[in-house]
Amino acid sequence: MHELSLCQAIAGVVKPYAAGRRVDVVRVQVGALRQVVPESLSFCWSLVRDHESMPEAELELELVAAEVKCRSCGQQSEITSRWSVCCPQCESGDVDVVHGNEFLVTSLDVT
């Protein structure tokens, strides 16, 4: 379960910015290609936040769809498969991933 280590990393980013203030909300972007199970991440956050003295901190996830730009046909398309990053238009594997690799703390609500 790598979600636990991801939550520890999130806490490591949050704590210096919170600077001793109460953390109410942590917003995180998670790309579809990151192979993160949102329910597991939320569960692990509930464990980590207590250990890191942020018991009220809620985790808000923004799930980012995977999107590729095809070098063969030039189309930019969302991909729905978790197992293939081929172009859904022409099925070429010659693509650049535009979105879907995100794992980013985007904002905090502190009081």
Secondary structure, 3 states (H helix, E strand, C coil): CCHHHHHHHHHHHHHHHHCCCCEEEEEEEEEHHHCCCHHHHHHHHHHHHHHCCCCCCEEEEEEECEEEEECCCCCEEEECCCCCCCCCCCCCCCEEEEECCCEEEEEEEEC
